[in-house]
Amino acid sequence: MKTIVSIWEWFVAFIIMLIYFLWFMVVAAIWPHDKYIKWVRSFISFFFKALRIDIEVVGAENIDYEGTQVFMPNHVSMFDIPLVLGYIPVKFWGIQAASHFKIPLYGWVLKQYGNIPIDRSSIRASFRTMMDVVEQIKGGKNILILPEGTRTSTREMGDFKKLPFNMAKKSGVAITPMAFVGLHDINNTQSYHITPGKMKVVFGKQIDAKTVNSLNENELRELTRNRIQELIDNNSIK
């Protein structure tokens, strides 16, 4: 029965996303980002409702709506990207693996949205990208990066990479920790099933710029991981 439900959910997801991609190809060509992003968020909200995924947003008051920040969530599912696009209420740019930009339609959407490719196969290329991102952050851009680098294969977070925290320290802005809670039960790397259910998108209190600058990279990485883990532990799905 679970497989039958998942097949139906995949069919619904495919139809909705096909319509979305076609719509986006038109509006991205004629409208500026600030104009179409509200429609993108509404579309993604509809997408999750159609899949019978009930999403609660917690802690949105912790976002700095006027300042610059780096968003860092845990990495659980293929739904992570639509979730951040739909539920982060400020303009931001994401850093994603360069391979994602080669996927037909999806890669084009990423480019149009302004996301930044990073070549994880080369340390030197990754470092160059990060230095470019630092300058963009200093110029006022909010950035999102998934510090695990890849989706977890368990319910536990994976190891955090060092480079995001090198970037955060060099940019000198606050980090906004985020957590996707309950998403593993809906979709994860161990199964193609999509199981309707409840989840939360949680924004934690910021790690302010003063703290970011005062800690070394390892300390900042550990603090951020602990903050995200606390968000997961304190926001169970009932």
N, CA, C and O of each residue as an XYZ file, in Angstrom:
952
protein
N       0.833     -1.210      0.000
C       0.000      0.000      0.000
C       0.870      1.263      0.000
O       0.574      2.233     -0.698
N       1.953      1.233      0.800
C       2.842      2.388      0.874
C       3.446      2.696     -0.489
O       3.612      3.860     -0.854
N       3.775      1.640     -1.242
C       4.346      1.837     -2.575
C       3.327      2.463     -3.519
O       3.675      3.333     -4.317
N       2.081      2.029     -3.436
C       1.021      2.583     -4.285
C       0.821      4.063     -3.982
O       0.686      4.881     -4.891
N       0.802      4.398     -2.688
C       0.659      5.802     -2.281
C       1.818      6.627     -2.828
O       1.619      7.736     -3.324
N       3.034      6.080     -2.735
C       4.216      6.806     -3.209
C       4.182      7.022     -4.719
O       4.572      8.080     -5.212
N       3.711      6.005     -5.452
C       3.602      6.156     -6.907
C       2.655      7.303     -7.241
O       2.933      8.108     -8.130
N       1.540      7.371     -6.526
C       0.592      8.464     -6.750
C       1.222      9.811     -6.393
O       1.073     10.785     -7.131
N       1.924      9.862     -5.261
C       2.562     11.111     -4.842
C       3.609     11.552     -5.869
O       3.720     12.742     -6.163
N       4.368     10.613     -6.412
C       5.363     10.946     -7.433
C       4.691     11.471     -8.696
O       5.187     12.402     -9.330
N       3.558     10.868     -9.059
C       2.818     11.332    -10.237
C       2.346     12.763    -10.034
O       2.501     13.602    -10.922
N       1.769     13.048     -8.866
C       1.310     14.405     -8.546
C       2.487     15.373     -8.564
O       2.397     16.463     -9.129
N       3.599     14.963     -7.936
C       4.783     15.830     -7.877
C       5.305     16.131     -9.278
O       5.683     17.265     -9.573
N       5.326     15.116    -10.141
C       5.831     15.305    -11.506
C       4.977     16.302    -12.283
O       5.507     17.196    -12.943
N       3.661     16.150    -12.206
C       2.759     17.044    -12.940
C       2.909     18.480    -12.449
O       3.002     19.410    -13.249
N       2.932     18.654    -11.130
C       3.036     20.006    -10.570
C       4.366     20.647    -10.943
O       4.408     21.810    -11.343
N       5.461     19.885    -10.811
C       6.769     20.457    -11.100
C       6.951     20.731    -12.594
O       7.647     21.677    -12.965
N       6.339     19.923    -13.449
C       6.405     20.193    -14.884
C       5.725     21.525    -15.196
O       6.250     22.346    -15.948
N       4.549     21.720    -14.606
C       3.841     22.994    -14.786
C       4.688     24.140    -14.244
O       4.778     25.204    -14.858
N       5.312     23.908    -13.078
C       6.144     24.946    -12.459
C       7.318     25.332    -13.361
O       7.579     26.515    -13.576
N       8.021     24.331    -13.884
C       9.179     24.620    -14.730
C       8.781     25.411    -15.973
O       9.464     26.361    -16.358
N       7.673     25.015    -16.597
C       7.215     25.725    -17.791
C       6.830     27.162    -17.450
O       7.155     28.095    -18.185
N       6.134     27.328    -16.327
C       5.746     28.669    -15.868
C       6.983     29.503    -15.556
O       7.062     30.675    -15.926
N       7.944     28.893    -14.875
C       9.140     29.620    -14.467
C       9.956     30.068    -15.677
O      10.528     31.157    -15.675
N      10.006     29.238    -16.696
C      10.764     29.599    -17.898
C      10.224     30.883    -18.524
O      10.978     31.668    -19.098
N       8.924     31.086    -18.408
C       8.307     32.290    -18.967
C       8.552     33.495    -18.067
O       9.043     34.527    -18.525
N       8.209     33.364    -16.775
C       8.279     34.533    -15.890
C       9.716     34.968    -15.629
O       9.982     36.160    -15.476
N      10.654     34.008    -15.576
C      12.056     34.371    -15.330
C      12.642     35.149    -16.496
O      13.602     35.904    -16.337
N      12.055     34.956    -17.667
C      12.548     35.658    -18.850
C      12.020     37.088    -18.945
O      12.618     37.929    -19.616
N      10.897     37.364    -18.272
C      10.272     38.685    -18.426
C      10.200     39.494    -17.133
O      10.041     40.714    -17.172
N      10.317     38.809    -15.971
C      10.197     39.509    -14.694
C      11.515     39.483    -13.934
O      12.278     38.527    -14.071
N      11.802     40.507    -13.138
C      12.967     40.463    -12.245
C      12.697     39.526    -11.071
O      11.547     39.221    -10.753
N      13.775     39.077    -10.433
C      13.685     38.131     -9.316
C      12.715     38.599     -8.238
O      11.905     37.808     -7.756
N      12.784     39.867     -7.855
C      11.954     40.371     -6.763
C      10.467     40.257     -7.057
O       9.655     40.189     -6.134
N      10.108     40.235     -8.320
C       8.700     40.178     -8.683
C       8.163     38.750     -8.685
O       7.042     38.508     -8.238
N       8.966     37.793     -9.193
C       8.430     36.434     -9.311
C       8.653     35.563     -8.075
O       8.026     34.510     -7.956
N       9.536     35.975     -7.143
C       9.839     35.110     -6.004
C       8.624     34.859     -5.118
O       8.494     33.776     -4.548
N       7.726     35.849     -4.993
C       6.517     35.644     -4.187
C       5.644     34.548     -4.792
O       5.027     33.761     -4.074
N       5.602     34.510     -6.123
C       4.835     33.471     -6.795
C       5.510     32.114     -6.631
O       4.835     31.093     -6.499
N       6.830     32.102     -6.638
C       7.568     30.855     -6.418
C       7.217     30.277     -5.051
O       6.951     29.081     -4.928
N       7.215     31.122     -4.032
C       6.891     30.649     -2.677
C       5.473     30.110     -2.606
O       5.231     29.078     -1.979
N       4.536     30.797     -3.241
C       3.142     30.341     -3.244
C       3.016     29.004     -3.973
O       2.279     28.120     -3.538
N       3.733     28.863     -5.073
C       3.689     27.633     -5.856
C       4.245     26.465     -5.046
O       3.680     25.371     -5.057
N       5.340     26.698     -4.352
C       5.949     25.626     -3.559
C       5.050     25.236     -2.393
O       4.951     24.057     -2.054
N       4.398     26.213     -1.782
C       3.445     25.918     -0.714
C       2.327     25.017     -1.236
O       1.939     24.054     -0.574
N       1.815     25.330     -2.416
C       0.784     24.498     -3.045
C       1.319     23.099     -3.345
O       0.615     22.106     -3.161
N       2.567     23.026     -3.807
C       3.200     21.745     -4.125
C       3.183     20.812     -2.919
O       2.796     19.649     -3.039
N       3.598     21.308     -1.766
C       3.641     20.459     -0.576
C       2.242     20.111     -0.075
O       2.021     19.003      0.413
N       1.306     21.034     -0.190
C      -0.076     20.731      0.203
C      -0.659     19.637     -0.681
O      -1.380     18.761     -0.203
N      -0.344     19.691     -1.982
C      -0.835     18.672     -2.910
C      -0.274     17.294     -2.578
O      -0.926     16.279     -2.820
N       0.938     17.260     -2.023
C       1.554     15.996     -1.605
C       1.135     15.599     -0.188
O       1.611     14.604      0.359
N       0.244     16.388      0.389
C      -0.279     16.150      1.748
C       0.841     16.173      2.795
O       0.875     15.371      3.728
N       1.743     17.118      2.597
C       2.815     17.361      3.561
C       2.478     18.646      4.302
O       2.453     19.727      3.714
N       2.224     18.517      5.585
C       1.807     19.642      6.426
C       3.053     20.279      7.044
O       3.752     19.641      7.832
N       3.329     21.534      6.688
C       4.564     22.202      7.118
C       4.257     23.321      8.102
O       3.449     24.206      7.822
N       4.908     23.271      9.247
C       4.809     24.339     10.248
C       6.142     25.085     10.299
O       7.203     24.472     10.419
N       6.078     26.399     10.208
C       7.280     27.227     10.305
C       7.415     27.725     11.740
O       6.474     28.286     12.302
N       8.579     27.519     12.324
C       8.839     27.906     13.714
C      10.054     28.834     13.754
O      11.064     28.564     13.104
N       9.958     29.920     14.512
C      11.120     30.777     14.755
C      11.445     31.768     13.662
O      12.581     32.234     13.574
N      10.470     32.108     12.819
C      10.738     33.068     11.735
C      11.167     34.426     12.277
O      11.808     35.208     11.574
N      10.811     34.703     13.533
C      11.209     35.982     14.144
C      12.718     36.059     14.374
O      13.244     37.140     14.640
N      13.419     34.927     14.275
C      14.874     34.922     14.464
C      15.645     35.355     13.213
O      16.856     35.566     13.265
N      14.942     35.482     12.106
C      15.584     35.920     10.860
C      15.817     37.424     10.904
O      14.962     38.178     11.369
N      16.965     37.851     10.425
C      17.243     39.284     10.290
C      16.720     39.723      8.919
O      17.339     39.453      7.891
N      15.576     40.402      8.923
C      14.926     40.766      7.661
C      15.614     41.941      6.973
O      15.362     42.199      5.796
N      16.461     42.639      7.677
C      17.121     43.816      7.105
C      18.612     43.600      6.871
O      19.186     44.176      5.946
N      19.237     42.778      7.699
C      20.681     42.583      7.612
C      21.075     41.442      6.687
O      20.252     40.911      5.941
N      22.353     41.076      6.750
C      22.911     40.010      5.915
C      23.279     38.826      6.801
O      23.772     39.005      7.915
N      23.041     37.628      6.304
C      23.285     36.434      7.105
C      23.593     35.241      6.210
O      23.360     35.275      5.002
N      24.122     34.184      6.826
C      24.334     32.910      6.153
C      23.384     31.901      6.783
O      23.467     31.636      7.982
N      22.482     31.337      5.986
C      21.567     30.302      6.469
C      22.258     28.949      6.378
O      22.863     28.621      5.357
N      22.165     28.158      7.459
C      22.766     26.824      7.466
C      21.773     25.810      8.026
O      21.591     25.732      9.242
N      21.124     25.027      7.150
C      20.224     23.962      7.606
C      20.876     22.578      7.532
O      21.929     22.399      6.918
N      20.217     21.601      8.177
C      20.631     20.212      7.992
C      20.179     19.739      6.609
O      19.303     20.345      5.992
N      20.786     18.651      6.133
C      20.551     18.180      4.759
C      19.960     16.776      4.825
O      20.657     15.812      5.141
N      18.657     16.671      4.523
C      17.925     15.434      4.768
C      17.449     14.755      3.494
O      17.589     13.543      3.333
N      16.883     15.553      2.585
C      16.062     14.989      1.525
C      16.189     15.786      0.234
O      16.749     16.882      0.213
N      15.660     15.214     -0.836
C      15.582     15.952     -2.096
C      14.632     17.141     -1.975
O      14.638     18.033     -2.822
N      13.815     17.151     -0.919
C      12.886     18.260     -0.706
C      13.544     19.462     -0.026
O      12.902     20.500      0.132
N      14.799     19.342      0.375
C      15.461     20.454      1.073
C      15.458     21.735      0.240
O      15.184     22.817      0.760
N      15.761     21.610     -1.048
C      15.866     22.802     -1.901
C      14.515     23.488     -2.089
O      14.426     24.698     -1.880
N      13.449     22.763     -2.477
C      12.157     23.465     -2.537
C      11.719     24.034     -1.194
O      11.036     25.058     -1.154
N      12.095     23.396     -0.104
C      11.724     23.919      1.214
C      12.376     25.268      1.491
O      11.717     26.189      1.973
N      13.660     25.389      1.189
C      14.312     26.677      1.460
C      13.797     27.755      0.512
O      13.658     28.913      0.906
N      13.514     27.382     -0.734
C      12.975     28.354     -1.685
C      11.591     28.831     -1.261
O      11.239     29.996     -1.442
N      10.819     27.921     -0.700
C       9.450     28.262     -0.344
C       9.266     28.892      1.013
O       8.294     29.616      1.233
N      10.192     28.629      1.941
C       9.923     29.016      3.325
C      10.959     29.934      3.962
O      10.776     30.335      5.112
N      12.029     30.280      3.273
C      12.894     31.361      3.758
C      12.313     32.661      3.211
O      12.313     32.863      1.997
N      11.817     33.548      4.078
C      11.037     34.704      3.614
C      11.854     35.916      3.186
O      11.298     36.998      3.001
N      13.163     35.752      3.026
C      13.990     36.855      2.530
C      14.747     36.371      1.301
O      14.899     35.169      1.082
N      15.212     37.305      0.518
C      15.955     36.968     -0.691
C      17.313     36.379     -0.312
O      18.012     36.915      0.548
N      17.677     35.283     -0.956
C      18.974     34.657     -0.682
C      19.453     33.932     -1.935
O      18.692     33.705     -2.875
N      20.723     33.578     -1.920
C      21.321     32.798     -3.001
C      21.911     31.533     -2.394
O      22.547     31.588     -1.342
N      21.708     30.400     -3.045
C      22.207     29.142     -2.519
C      23.484     28.693     -3.203
O      23.707     28.981     -4.379
N      24.322     27.984     -2.457
C      25.521     27.350     -3.012
C      25.211     25.865     -3.184
O      24.859     25.186     -2.219
N      25.340     25.364     -4.407
C      25.005     23.969     -4.691
C      26.082     23.309     -5.536
O      26.850     23.974     -6.231
N      26.120     21.977     -5.457
C      27.086     21.211     -6.249
C      26.932     21.539     -7.730
O      25.816     21.639     -8.240
N      28.052     21.703     -8.409
C      28.039     22.065     -9.831
C      27.274     21.049    -10.669
O      26.698     21.402    -11.698
N      27.263     19.790    -10.237
C      26.565     18.738    -10.992
C      25.067     19.003    -11.089
O      24.426     18.590    -12.054
N      24.503     19.694    -10.087
C      23.066     19.988    -10.109
C      22.703     20.904    -11.271
O      21.589     20.847    -11.793
N      23.641     21.742    -11.668
C      23.375     22.716    -12.722
C      23.362     22.073    -14.110
O      23.007     22.720    -15.096
N      23.749     20.804    -14.181
C      23.752     20.083    -15.458
C      22.469     19.285    -15.675
O      22.270     18.708    -16.744
N      21.598     19.249    -14.664
C      20.336     18.516    -14.781
C      19.371     19.314    -15.660
O      19.135     20.493    -15.395
N      18.810     18.692    -16.700
C      17.887     19.418    -17.588
C      16.750     20.099    -16.819
O      16.213     19.527    -15.871
N      16.395     21.277    -17.212
C      15.356     22.119    -16.616
C      15.729     22.578    -15.210
O      15.777     23.776    -14.933
N      15.996     21.613    -14.321
C      16.327     21.964    -12.938
C      17.573     22.843    -12.892
O      17.598     23.854    -12.190
N      18.599     22.462    -13.634
C      19.830     23.252    -13.657
C      19.601     24.641    -14.209
O      20.185     25.613    -13.729
N      18.744     24.736    -15.226
C      18.423     26.048    -15.806
C      17.730     26.932    -14.781
O      18.020     28.125    -14.680
N      16.804     26.338    -14.013
C      16.102     27.098    -12.972
C      17.088     27.610    -11.930
O      16.988     28.754    -11.486
N      18.041     26.766    -11.540
C      19.042     27.182    -10.553
C      19.835     28.383    -11.052
O      20.095     29.324    -10.302
N      20.218     28.338    -12.328
C      20.976     29.454    -12.904
C      20.142     30.726    -12.929
O      20.633     31.803    -12.591
N      18.875     30.600    -13.333
C      18.010     31.768    -13.406
C      17.771     32.367    -12.024
O      17.677     33.583    -11.863
N      17.677     31.492    -11.040
C      17.447     31.963     -9.677
C      18.682     32.668     -9.125
O      18.585     33.473     -8.199
N      19.838     32.361     -9.697
C      21.066     33.018     -9.264
C      21.913     32.204     -8.315
O      22.871     32.719     -7.738
N      21.568     30.917     -8.142
C      22.357     30.079     -7.252
C      23.779     29.900     -7.780
O      24.054     30.100     -8.964
N      24.668     29.519     -6.873
C      26.102     29.527     -7.168
C      26.637     28.097     -7.208
O      26.535     27.384     -6.210
N      27.211     27.652     -8.345
C      27.750     26.289     -8.423
C      29.108     26.179     -7.742
O      29.933     27.088     -7.820
N      29.324     25.050     -7.073
C      30.624     24.796     -6.464
C      31.107     23.419     -6.899
O      30.374     22.435     -6.798
N      32.337     23.356     -7.380
C      32.930     22.109     -7.858
C      33.577     21.394     -6.677
O      34.688     21.726     -6.266
N      32.863     20.406     -6.137
C      33.360     19.720     -4.943
C      34.467     18.720     -5.252
O      35.083     18.172     -4.338
N      34.722     18.480     -6.542
C      35.783     17.533     -6.902
C      37.164     18.169     -6.811
O      38.178     17.472     -6.852
N      37.202     19.492     -6.689
C      38.479     20.206     -6.646
C      38.511     21.151     -5.448
O      37.693     22.066     -5.351
N      39.452     20.928     -4.545
C      39.581     21.792     -3.370
C      39.905     23.216     -3.802
O      39.379     24.179     -3.245
N      40.773     23.339     -4.793
C      41.172     24.674     -5.263
C      39.977     25.424     -5.862
O      39.778     26.607     -5.585
N      39.183     24.724     -6.687
C      38.013     25.357     -7.303
C      36.978     25.722     -6.242
O      36.352     26.779     -6.317
N      36.799     24.843     -5.251
C      35.856     25.124     -4.163
C      36.278     26.360     -3.389
O      35.448     27.190     -3.020
N      37.572     26.472     -3.149
C      38.083     27.616     -2.395
C      37.870     28.913     -3.170
O      37.501     29.934     -2.590
N      38.105     28.869     -4.486
C      37.894     30.066     -5.310
C      36.428     30.497     -5.267
O      36.122     31.685     -5.167
N      35.533     29.522     -5.343
C      34.103     29.842     -5.276
C      33.762     30.486     -3.944
O      33.031     31.475     -3.895
N      34.287     29.929     -2.872
C      33.998     30.454     -1.544
C      34.514     31.880     -1.386
O      33.851     32.712     -0.765
N      35.667     32.164     -1.930
C      36.199     33.526     -1.827
C      35.331     34.515     -2.600
O      35.154     35.660     -2.184
N      34.794     34.059     -3.724
C      33.867     34.897     -4.487
C      32.586     35.128     -3.690
O      32.035     36.228     -3.683
N      32.122     34.077     -3.022
C      30.908     34.187     -2.206
C      31.122     35.151     -1.042
O      30.223     35.919     -0.699
N      32.301     35.114     -0.437
C      32.615     36.044      0.660
C      32.413     37.483      0.210
O      31.828     38.290      0.932
N      32.896     37.798     -0.981
C      32.739     39.163     -1.497
C      31.271     39.498     -1.730
O      30.849     40.634     -1.509
N      30.493     38.517     -2.174
C      29.068     38.748     -2.392
C      28.337     38.981     -1.070
O      27.437     39.817     -0.987
N      28.733     38.237     -0.043
C      28.125     38.441      1.277
C      28.464     39.832      1.801
O      27.602     40.536      2.328
N      29.722     40.217      1.650
C      30.126     41.559      2.087
C      29.361     42.640      1.325
O      29.182     43.756      1.814
N      28.914     42.290      0.122
C      28.131     43.222     -0.683
C      26.656     43.232     -0.329
O      25.875     43.969     -0.931
N      26.264     42.407      0.659
C      24.884     42.456      1.146
C      24.002     41.288      0.770
O      22.799     41.330      1.028
N      24.560     40.233      0.161
C      23.742     39.086     -0.228
C      23.616     38.078      0.909
O      24.610     37.709      1.535
N      22.376     37.632      1.175
C      22.168     36.492      2.059
C      22.534     35.221      1.293
O      22.204     35.080      0.116
N      23.217     34.303      1.967
C      23.659     33.065      1.325
C      23.142     31.872      2.119
O      23.059     31.916      3.346
N      22.795     30.805      1.401
C      22.442     29.545      2.050
C      23.444     28.482      1.639
O      23.771     28.334      0.462
N      23.927     27.744      2.631
C      24.830     26.629      2.345
C      24.490     25.477      3.274
O      24.180     25.682      4.448
N      24.550     24.265      2.739
C      24.268     23.059      3.512
C      25.600     22.530      4.035
O      26.359     21.937      3.269
N      25.905     22.728      5.314
C      27.253     22.440      5.817
C      27.652     20.969      5.791
O      28.840     20.652      5.853
N      26.666     20.057      5.700
C      27.019     18.641      5.588
C      27.541     18.307      4.189
O      28.286     17.344      4.011
N      27.146     19.104      3.209
C      27.608     18.882      1.845
C      26.814     17.853      1.069
O      26.728     17.935     -0.156
N      26.227     16.880      1.764
C      25.427     15.843      1.122
C      24.344     15.395      2.087
O      24.452     15.605      3.296
N      23.299     14.778      1.549
C      22.193     14.340      2.395
C      22.630     13.217      3.333
O      23.405     12.338      2.956
N      22.122     13.262      4.548
C      22.439     12.211      5.503
C      21.761     10.904      5.098
O      20.656     10.915      4.556
N      22.417      9.795      5.360
C      21.837      8.484      5.061
C      21.165      7.879      6.293
O      20.628      6.773      6.236
N      21.200      8.610      7.399
C      20.574      8.151      8.642
C      19.715      9.289      9.190
O      19.543     10.317      8.535
N      19.188      9.099     10.373
C      18.437     10.176     11.030
C      19.365     11.196     11.679
O      18.919     12.262     12.102
N      20.643     10.875     11.760
C      21.609     11.760     12.390
C      22.276     12.656     11.346
O      22.437     12.264     10.190
N      22.661     13.856     11.764
C      23.397     14.730     10.861
C      24.774     14.150     10.550
O      25.390     13.495     11.391
N      25.242     14.398      9.339
C      26.585     13.981      8.970
C      27.618     14.978      9.468
O      27.279     15.974     10.107
N      28.876     14.703      9.170
C      29.948     15.628      9.552
C      29.809     16.939      8.782
O      29.437     16.941      7.609
N      30.108     18.043      9.445
C      30.071     19.352      8.798
C      31.417     19.623      8.127
O      32.474     19.349      8.696
N      31.361     20.160      6.918
C      32.571     20.517      6.193
C      33.208     21.770      6.808
O      32.539     22.560      7.474
N      34.502     21.930      6.572
C      35.221     23.081      7.135
C      35.018     24.358      6.322
O      34.955     25.454      6.880
N      34.915     24.210      4.996
C      34.912     25.380      4.122
C      33.779     26.378      4.400
O      34.022     27.583      4.344
N      32.548     25.923      4.699
C      31.493     26.899      4.985
C      31.812     27.818      6.157
O      31.384     28.972      6.182
N      32.557     27.310      7.117
C      32.847     28.112      8.307
C      34.052     29.022      8.081
O      34.175     30.078      8.702
N      34.931     28.597      7.190
C      35.984     29.497      6.732
C      35.360     30.688      6.019
O      35.764     31.833      6.218
N      34.362     30.396      5.180
C      33.638     31.438      4.460
C      32.903     32.363      5.424
O      32.947     33.585      5.281
N      32.229     31.772      6.406
C      31.458     32.572      7.361
C      32.359     33.524      8.138
O      32.005     34.684      8.351
N      33.518     33.038      8.561
C      34.428     33.890      9.323
C      35.001     35.012      8.462
O      35.134     36.148      8.917
N      35.336     34.688      7.225
C      35.890     35.720      6.345
C      34.851     36.779      5.974
O      35.197     37.939      5.750
N      33.590     36.383      5.910
C      32.536     37.343      5.559
C      32.126     38.185      6.761
O      31.680     39.321      6.601
N      32.278     37.628      7.974
C      32.018     38.403      9.186
C      30.567     38.752      9.452
O      30.278     39.782     10.060
N      29.628     37.885      8.992
C      28.208     38.139      9.254
C      27.641     37.023     10.125
O      28.305     36.018     10.379
N      26.411     37.215     10.573
C      25.766     36.243     11.450
C      25.388     34.971     10.693
O      25.206     34.984      9.476
N      25.275     33.878     11.439
C      24.782     32.608     10.910
C      23.388     32.369     11.477
O      23.177     32.475     12.685
N      22.438     32.046     10.604
C      21.101     31.668     11.052
C      20.966     30.157     10.913
O      20.825     29.655      9.798
N      21.006     29.410     12.042
C      20.852     27.955     11.962
C      19.406     27.585     11.642
O      18.470     28.246     12.090
N      19.240     26.525     10.866
C      17.916     26.042     10.480
C      17.849     24.531     10.671
O      18.872     23.847     10.692
N      16.626     24.023     10.810
C      16.456     22.573     10.896
C      15.179     22.145     10.191
O      14.132     22.780     10.319
N      15.290     21.051      9.442
C      14.118     20.383      8.888
C      13.811     19.219      9.824
O      14.585     18.266      9.911
N      12.697     19.297     10.512
C      12.337     18.296     11.520
C      11.176     17.448     10.997
O      10.161     17.986     10.553
N      11.326     16.140     11.050
C      10.275     15.243     10.582
C      10.367     14.907      9.102
O       9.595     14.086      8.607
N      11.287     15.521      8.396
C      11.396     15.318      6.950
C      11.898     13.920      6.607
O      11.535     13.368      5.568
N      12.723     13.351      7.464
C      13.267     12.017      7.201
C      12.153     10.985      7.046
O      12.289     10.042      6.266
N      11.053     11.154      7.783
C       9.936     10.209      7.703
C       9.104     10.407      6.440
O       8.334      9.528      6.055
N       9.259     11.550      5.803
C       8.506     11.852      4.581
C       9.273     11.402      3.346
O       8.704     10.798      2.436
N      10.562     11.697      3.320
C      11.426     11.274      2.215
C      12.872     11.322      2.672
O      13.284     12.265      3.348
N      13.649     10.301      2.302
C      15.061     10.279      2.674
C      15.865      9.518      1.635
O      15.304      8.993      0.672
N      17.159      9.456      1.822
C      18.047      8.852      0.826
C      17.920      7.336      0.748
O      18.390      6.732     -0.217
N      17.295      6.708      1.743
C      17.204      5.256      1.778
C      15.990      4.703      1.037
O      15.827      3.488      0.923
N      15.139      5.599      0.533
C      13.920      5.141     -0.125
C      13.417      6.193     -1.109
O      13.639      7.390     -0.928
N      12.740      5.726     -2.149
C      12.096      6.638     -3.089
C      10.671      6.973     -2.647
O       9.980      7.755     -3.301
N      10.245      6.389     -1.558
C       8.888      6.634     -1.087
C       8.697      8.090     -0.660
O       9.597      8.707     -0.090
N       7.523      8.619     -0.944
C       7.077      9.898     -0.391
C       5.899      9.581      0.515
O       4.856      9.126      0.045
N       6.056      9.816      1.800
C       5.021      9.499      2.773
C       4.392     10.782      3.293
O       5.073     11.552      3.970
N       3.121     11.045      3.005
C       2.472     12.254      3.525
C       2.587     12.316      5.044
O       2.545     11.287      5.719
N       2.733     13.520      5.574
C       2.870     13.671      7.022
C       3.166     15.097      7.422
O       3.055     16.024      6.620
N       3.548     15.259      8.688
C       3.839     16.583      9.235
C       5.343     16.790      9.369
O       6.089     15.846      9.628
N       5.775     18.026      9.192
C       7.167     18.383      9.418
C       7.248     19.848      9.828
O       6.264     20.584      9.749
N       8.429     20.256     10.264
C       8.651     21.649     10.657
C       9.893     22.204      9.968
O      10.887     21.503      9.778
N       9.811     23.474      9.602
C      10.981     24.243      9.182
C      11.268     25.201     10.326
O      10.476     26.103     10.601
N      12.403     25.005     10.995
C      12.692     25.749     12.227
C      13.896     26.669     12.030
O      14.949     26.240     11.559
N      13.723     27.934     12.398
C      14.815     28.910     12.375
C      15.267     29.161     13.811
O      14.454     29.502     14.669
N      16.558     28.993     14.071
C      17.077     29.213     15.411
C      17.583     30.632     15.614
O      17.694     31.412     14.668
N      17.883     30.947     16.856
C      18.468     32.257     17.158
C      19.823     32.369     16.467
O      20.588     31.407     16.397
N      20.094     33.542     15.969
C      21.323     33.747     15.207
C      22.580     33.599     16.061
O      22.602     33.940     17.244
N      23.614     33.084     15.423
C      24.960     33.175     15.985
C      25.499     34.496     15.460
O      25.865     34.603     14.290
N      25.548     35.495     16.320
C      25.823     36.855     15.846
C      27.250     37.007     15.324
O      28.123     36.176     15.572
N      27.447     38.095     14.597
C      28.739     38.333     13.945
C      29.885     38.384     14.951
O      30.993     37.934     14.657
N      29.620     38.930     16.134
C      30.666     39.021     17.156
C      31.137     37.627     17.562
O      32.336     37.389     17.709
N      30.189     36.709     17.742
C      30.533     35.335     18.109
C      31.250     34.632     16.962
O      32.237     33.929     17.179
N      30.754     34.821     15.742
C      31.396     34.229     14.560
C      32.862     34.641     14.486
O      33.734     33.814     14.222
N      33.125     35.916     14.718
C      34.496     36.435     14.618
C      35.386     35.999     15.781
O      36.606     35.927     15.640
N      34.769     35.708     16.934
C      35.562     35.392     18.127
C      35.992     33.928     18.193
O      36.933     33.595     18.913
N      35.313     33.052     17.450
C      35.617     31.626     17.495
C      36.518     31.223     16.337
O      36.511     31.861     15.284
N      37.296     30.155     16.536
C      38.028     29.616     15.395
C      37.076     28.734     14.577
O      35.944     28.487     14.995
N      37.531     28.266     13.428
C      36.642     27.538     12.517
C      36.061     26.282     13.153
O      34.871     26.004     12.998
N      36.881     25.525     13.862
C      36.392     24.297     14.485
C      35.368     24.590     15.571
O      34.369     23.880     15.690
N      35.607     25.624     16.360
C      34.656     25.993     17.408
C      33.336     26.458     16.806
O      32.264     26.121     17.308
N      33.420     27.231     15.732
C      32.215     27.731     15.074
C      31.432     26.582     14.443
O      30.203     26.552     14.493
N      32.149     25.654     13.859
C      31.499     24.483     13.252
C      30.764     23.667     14.314
O      29.629     23.241     14.101
N      31.412     23.452     15.455
C      30.793     22.682     16.533
C      29.582     23.413     17.114
O      28.550     22.797     17.381
N      29.711     24.731     17.310
C      28.602     25.514     17.856
C      27.397     25.467     16.918
O      26.267     25.275     17.367
N      27.635     25.642     15.622
C      26.538     25.628     14.650
C      25.856     24.267     14.620
O      24.629     24.180     14.581
N      26.651     23.214     14.639
C      26.084     21.861     14.639
C      25.239     21.634     15.885
O      24.155     21.057     15.805
N      25.727     22.081     17.027
C      24.978     21.922     18.275
C      23.671     22.705     18.243
O      22.644     22.230     18.727
N      23.713     23.912     17.668
C      22.504     24.740     17.585
C      21.441     24.058     16.707
O      20.258     24.046     17.048
N      21.877     23.497     15.585
C      20.928     22.816     14.701
C      20.377     21.567     15.380
O      19.187     21.270     15.271
N      21.241     20.839     16.081
C      20.793     19.643     16.791
C      19.769     20.001     17.863
O      18.800     19.268     18.061
N      19.971     21.110     18.550
C      19.006     21.565     19.555
C      17.653     21.870     18.923
O      16.609     21.569     19.502
N      17.673     22.467     17.732
C      16.416     22.756     17.036
C      15.673     21.463     16.719
O      14.450     21.397     16.842
N      16.412     20.445     16.314
C      15.803     19.146     16.007
C      15.238     18.510     17.274
O      14.110     18.019     17.282
N      16.033     18.524     18.344
C      15.629     17.869     19.593
C      14.449     18.561     20.267
O      13.636     17.909     20.923
N      14.353     19.886     20.107
C      13.329     20.655     20.827
C      12.057     20.895     20.026
O      11.160     21.604     20.483
N      11.972     20.311     18.841
C      10.799     20.555     17.993
C      10.260     19.252     17.411
O      10.096     19.111     16.199
N       9.993     18.313     18.297
C       9.503     17.015     17.838
C       8.124     17.143     17.188
O       7.360     18.058     17.494
N       7.827     16.217     16.296
C       6.544     16.202     15.599
C       5.539     15.420     16.434
O       5.790     14.282     16.830
N       4.400     16.047     16.694
C       3.363     15.385     17.510
C       2.187     14.963     16.638
O       1.219     14.393     17.142
